[in-house]
Amino acid sequence: MEKKSGKLLALKIYEIYKIKYPYKQSLIKREICTLRALKHPNIIKLIYAFTSPTVTYLCMSYPSGITLSHYIQANNGPVEPKIVYRVIR
């Protein structure tokens, strides 16, 4: 929970020592740049990111509601195109 606003945050943690290939570290940097650039109500917002010598942290807005996986399980199959269109629109 963020102290200033009292809002819940999602924390994504990348442990640097577990990332064996340098190109994968560049993918983390790309993810951060992409999330900073994207502004859409259906995309989780990156609040801030920081790195220590051993770990990279991404603090993001906490998504409310159900996950796509839970939705698919609850509806016994794939999402209908008209529902997908309504969500991405």
N, C-alpha and C positions, 0 to 999 in steps of 0.2 A: 504494500500500500504506500502510495506517495504521501509523504508527510504534509507537503504544502496544500495539496488539493483534497486529500483523503480518498482519491480514486484508486481502484485496484489496477495494478500493472501486471503485464505478462513479462517474464524475464527469460530470455533465450541465452544460454551459456555455451560458448565454444571454448573448450580447453585446448590451448595451443599445442601442448605436447602430444595430444592425440591425433593431431592433423599432420600426417606424415609427408604429404606432398605440397610443395610451395604453391602450386596452382590452386589448390583447395583453399589456401589462405587468401589468395586473390579473390576467390569466389565470395568469401565473407565480406571483403571490402566492397565488392560489387553489390552484394545484398544490401549493405548499409546505404550506399549511394542511391540505389534504386528505391528503397523504402523512403528515403528522404525526399526524393523527387516526386513520388506518387501521392496524389491527393484525390481520394475517392472514398465515398462512404462505405463501400464494401471491402476496402483494403485496410488492414490493421495499420494504425499510425505508429511510426517510430518516434518515441518521445526523445530518447537520447541513447547514445552508444559510447562505451568507453572500454579501454584495454589496459590491463595490467601486464606485467611480463609473462604471466602464465595463462591468462584468461581474457576473452573478449565477451562483453556483456551487451545485449541489446534489450533495452527497456521499451516495451511497446504497450499501447492501449490494450486493456483486457477485453477480449470479445465476449459479449453476452449472448445468450441464446444457445441453440444446439449446434453441434458441429455438422458438417456435411455428411460425415460417416454415420452419425446417429440418425440424420434425416433419411438417408438411404435405407438404413436398417428398419426404421419405423414404417417406411412406405414400401417395403419389400421389393426394392429394385431401383433402377436408375431414375434420375430426376427428369420430369417431362420438359421438353424444350420451352414450352410457354412459361414455365416457372423459372427456368434458367434465364430467359430473356427478361423477365420482370426483375430478377435480382441484379443482373449486370447493367441494366438500363439506367 
